[in-house]
Amino acid sequence: MPGEAIYDKSTKQHINVARLKKANEKFEIDIDPDLAMAFKQGAAIDIHQVLKAPLIFKDVKKGEAASEKVMQSVFKTTDPLEVAKIIIKEGEIQLTTEYREKKREEKKKRILDIIHRNGVDPKTHLPHPITRLELAFEQAKVHIDDNKRAEDQVMDVLSRLRPILPLKFEMKEIAIKIPPDYAAKSYSLLHGFGKILNEEWQRDGSLVIVMEMPGGLEQDFYDKLNNFTHGNNETKLLKVK
């Protein structure tokens, strides 16, 4: 679990640090928080990009370097890049308050975007404007969990919003016919909006499909499809689930 970052009085800045206590010794590195978190989670990132400086500290705040003798004893190497990898993978990442607030706001926007795209008003079957969702979010005093992905918090947030705003996640089944000039090239667009349930290629090269998508994406889908085909398509809503 990420901890709080430290404050460097000399530069008057908070520093994002990765810290590891091993063999009764403490090792610290000055890091880029986004890249360090991604590296810790297994992303293929060059360790040079993660580090603000290729140095291993006993205390970053004091600028006190770690002993090479101690590093050799603990890590069996004095290579700061190799040691840094171990510190990030096995240690704790200390994050600044500013960084935490930034990531919390990003998660909030992601959660609201998911609800906006997938949720509709049960009476109108239309998505609520994002501004209305944001207002309900504030009214419900929803707490964002720093340690959970945005996707894993959607249903909990949804339950908090429903007493304030009528919301339903519904799926729509839509039939689409795309003329030959655009049929083959439309696949990536179609797959980006939902699940294709059935498809038929006509003799003239046109494509007829039935697909299922979240209700909140319907209008966005029509807009994108019309733009892609210059309006040369046919659609029909078959079913609301």
C-alpha positions as CSV (number, residue, x, y, z in Angstrom):
1,M,0.0,0.0,0.0
2,P,1.4,3.4,-0.9
3,G,2.4,5.7,2.0
4,E,2.9,9.4,2.4
5,A,5.7,11.2,0.6
6,I,8.4,13.2,2.4
7,Y,8.9,16.9,2.3
8,D,12.3,18.4,1.4
9,K,12.7,21.6,3.3
10,S,15.7,22.7,1.2
11,T,13.8,22.7,-2.0
12,K,10.4,23.2,-0.4
13,Q,9.0,20.3,-2.4
14,H,7.4,17.0,-1.6
15,I,9.3,14.1,-3.0
16,N,7.8,10.9,-4.3
17,V,10.0,8.1,-2.8
18,A,10.3,4.3,-3.1
19,R,11.6,2.8,0.1
20,L,12.7,-0.6,1.1
21,K,13.8,-1.9,4.5
22,K,15.9,-5.0,4.2
23,A,18.4,-6.7,6.6
24,N,17.8,-3.9,9.1
25,E,18.9,-1.3,6.5
26,K,16.8,1.4,4.8
27,F,17.2,2.2,1.1
28,E,15.4,5.0,-0.8
29,I,15.2,6.4,-4.3
30,D,13.6,9.5,-5.8
31,I,11.0,8.5,-8.4
32,D,8.4,9.6,-10.9
33,P,5.3,8.3,-9.2
34,D,3.3,7.3,-12.4
35,L,6.2,5.4,-13.9
36,A,7.2,3.8,-10.6
37,M,3.6,2.5,-10.0
38,A,3.5,1.2,-13.6
39,F,6.9,-0.5,-13.2
40,K,5.8,-2.1,-10.0
41,Q,2.8,-3.5,-11.7
42,G,5.0,-5.1,-14.4
43,A,5.0,-2.5,-17.2
44,A,8.0,-2.7,-19.6
45,I,9.5,0.7,-18.6
46,D,13.2,1.7,-18.7
47,I,14.3,2.1,-15.1
48,H,16.2,5.3,-16.1
49,Q,12.8,6.9,-16.8
50,V,11.5,5.9,-13.4
51,L,14.3,7.5,-11.4
52,K,14.7,11.2,-10.9
53,A,18.4,10.5,-10.3
54,P,20.3,7.1,-10.6
55,L,21.3,7.1,-7.0
56,I,20.5,5.0,-4.0
57,F,20.0,6.8,-0.7
58,K,19.9,5.9,2.9
59,D,17.9,9.0,3.4
60,V,16.6,11.0,0.4
61,K,15.5,13.9,2.5
62,K,19.0,14.4,3.9
63,G,20.7,13.6,0.7
64,E,22.6,10.8,2.5
65,A,23.8,8.1,0.0
66,A,23.5,4.4,0.8
67,S,26.8,2.6,1.5
68,E,28.1,0.6,-1.4
69,K,29.4,-2.0,1.1
70,V,26.0,-2.3,2.6
71,M,24.3,-2.5,-0.8
72,Q,26.7,-5.3,-1.9
73,S,26.0,-7.2,1.3
74,V,22.2,-6.8,1.0
75,F,21.6,-6.9,-2.8
76,K,24.8,-8.7,-4.0
77,T,25.4,-5.7,-6.3
78,T,26.3,-2.0,-6.1
79,D,24.6,-1.2,-9.5
80,P,22.1,1.5,-8.6
81,L,19.8,0.6,-11.4
82,E,19.6,-3.0,-10.4
83,V,19.1,-2.0,-6.7
84,A,16.4,0.5,-7.7
85,K,14.4,-2.2,-9.5
86,I,14.4,-4.3,-6.3
87,I,13.4,-1.3,-4.2
88,I,10.4,-0.6,-6.4
89,K,9.3,-4.2,-6.8
90,E,9.7,-5.2,-3.1
91,G,9.4,-1.9,-1.3
92,E,6.8,0.8,-0.6
93,I,6.1,3.8,-2.8
94,Q,5.6,7.0,-0.9
95,L,3.3,9.4,-2.7
96,T,2.8,13.1,-2.3
97,T,-0.6,14.5,-1.3
98,E,-0.8,16.3,-4.7
99,Y,-0.2,13.1,-6.6
100,R,-2.8,11.3,-4.5
101,E,-5.4,14.0,-5.2
102,K,-4.6,14.0,-8.9
103,K,-5.1,10.2,-9.1
104,R,-8.3,10.4,-7.0
105,E,-9.7,13.0,-9.4
106,E,-8.7,10.8,-12.4
107,K,-10.5,7.8,-10.8
108,K,-13.6,9.9,-10.1
109,K,-13.7,11.0,-13.8
110,R,-13.2,7.4,-15.0
111,I,-16.0,6.1,-12.7
112,L,-18.4,8.9,-13.8
113,D,-17.5,8.3,-17.5
114,I,-18.3,4.6,-17.1
115,I,-21.7,5.4,-15.5
116,H,-22.4,8.0,-18.1
117,R,-21.7,5.6,-20.9
118,N,-23.5,2.6,-19.5
119,G,-26.2,4.1,-17.3
120,V,-29.5,5.6,-18.4
121,D,-32.6,7.2,-16.8
122,P,-35.1,4.2,-16.5
123,K,-37.9,6.5,-17.5
124,T,-36.4,8.1,-20.6
125,H,-33.8,5.4,-21.4
126,L,-31.4,8.2,-22.1
127,P,-28.0,8.8,-20.3
128,H,-27.9,11.5,-17.7
129,P,-25.6,14.5,-18.6
130,I,-22.2,14.2,-17.0
131,T,-22.8,17.4,-15.1
132,R,-25.8,16.0,-13.4
133,L,-23.8,12.9,-12.5
134,E,-21.1,15.0,-11.0
135,L,-23.6,17.0,-8.9
136,A,-25.2,13.8,-7.6
137,F,-21.7,12.5,-6.8
138,E,-21.0,15.5,-4.7
139,Q,-24.4,15.3,-3.0
140,A,-23.9,11.7,-2.1
141,K,-20.4,12.5,-0.7
142,V,-18.9,9.5,-2.4
143,H,-15.5,8.4,-1.2
144,I,-13.0,7.2,-3.8
145,D,-10.8,4.3,-2.6
146,D,-7.2,5.0,-3.5
147,N,-6.3,1.3,-3.4
148,K,-9.0,0.0,-5.8
149,R,-9.3,0.4,-9.6
150,A,-12.0,2.7,-10.9
151,E,-13.7,-0.2,-12.6
152,D,-14.0,-2.1,-9.3
153,Q,-15.7,0.9,-7.6
154,V,-18.5,1.6,-10.2
155,M,-21.2,-0.6,-8.7
156,D,-20.6,0.8,-5.2
157,V,-20.7,4.4,-6.5
158,L,-23.9,3.5,-8.5
159,S,-25.6,2.4,-5.3
160,R,-24.7,5.7,-3.7
161,L,-26.1,7.7,-6.6
162,R,-29.4,5.9,-7.1
163,P,-31.2,7.5,-4.0
164,I,-30.4,10.9,-5.6
165,L,-30.6,10.1,-9.3
166,P,-32.6,7.3,-11.1
167,L,-30.0,5.1,-12.8
168,K,-30.1,1.8,-14.6
169,F,-27.5,-0.1,-16.5
170,E,-29.2,-1.4,-19.6
171,M,-28.1,-3.1,-22.8
172,K,-29.5,-2.4,-26.3
173,E,-29.7,-4.7,-29.2
174,I,-29.3,-2.8,-32.5
175,A,-29.4,-4.0,-36.2
176,I,-27.1,-2.1,-38.5
177,K,-26.6,-2.3,-42.3
178,I,-23.4,-0.8,-43.7
179,P,-22.9,-0.4,-47.5
180,P,-20.0,-2.0,-49.4
181,D,-17.8,1.1,-49.5
182,Y,-17.5,1.1,-45.6
183,A,-18.4,-2.4,-44.5
184,A,-14.9,-4.0,-44.3
185,K,-13.3,-0.9,-42.7
186,S,-16.1,-0.6,-40.1
187,Y,-15.0,-3.6,-37.9
188,S,-12.8,-1.7,-35.5
189,L,-15.5,0.9,-35.0
190,L,-18.2,-1.7,-34.3
191,H,-16.1,-3.8,-32.0
192,G,-15.2,-0.7,-29.9
193,F,-18.8,-0.2,-28.9
194,G,-20.1,-3.6,-28.0
195,K,-20.6,-7.3,-28.8
196,I,-21.5,-8.5,-32.3
197,L,-24.3,-11.1,-31.9
198,N,-24.8,-11.9,-35.6
199,E,-23.4,-10.8,-38.9
200,E,-24.3,-11.4,-42.6
201,W,-22.4,-10.3,-45.7
202,Q,-24.8,-9.5,-48.5
203,R,-24.2,-10.3,-52.2
204,D,-23.5,-6.7,-53.0
205,G,-20.8,-6.6,-50.3
206,S,-22.8,-4.7,-47.7
207,L,-22.7,-5.9,-44.1
208,V,-25.7,-6.5,-41.9
209,I,-25.1,-7.1,-38.2
210,V,-26.9,-7.3,-34.9
211,M,-24.9,-6.0,-31.9
212,E,-25.3,-5.5,-28.2
213,M,-24.0,-2.4,-26.5
214,P,-24.5,-0.4,-23.2
215,G,-27.5,1.9,-23.5
216,G,-25.4,4.9,-22.6
217,L,-23.2,4.4,-25.7
218,E,-26.1,4.4,-28.2
219,Q,-26.1,8.0,-29.3
220,D,-22.3,8.2,-29.4
221,F,-22.3,5.1,-31.6
222,Y,-24.8,6.6,-34.0
223,D,-22.7,9.8,-34.2
224,K,-19.5,7.9,-34.9
225,L,-21.1,5.6,-37.4
226,N,-22.7,8.5,-39.3
227,N,-19.5,10.3,-39.4
228,F,-17.6,7.2,-40.6
229,T,-20.1,6.3,-43.3
230,H,-21.1,9.9,-44.1
231,G,-24.6,9.0,-43.1
232,N,-24.8,6.0,-45.5
233,N,-26.1,3.4,-43.0
234,E,-29.3,2.0,-41.7
235,T,-29.9,1.2,-38.0
236,K,-32.9,-0.2,-36.0
237,L,-33.3,-0.6,-32.2
238,L,-34.4,-4.2,-31.7
239,K,-34.5,-4.7,-28.0
240,V,-33.8,-3.0,-24.6
241,K,-32.6,-5.4,-22.0
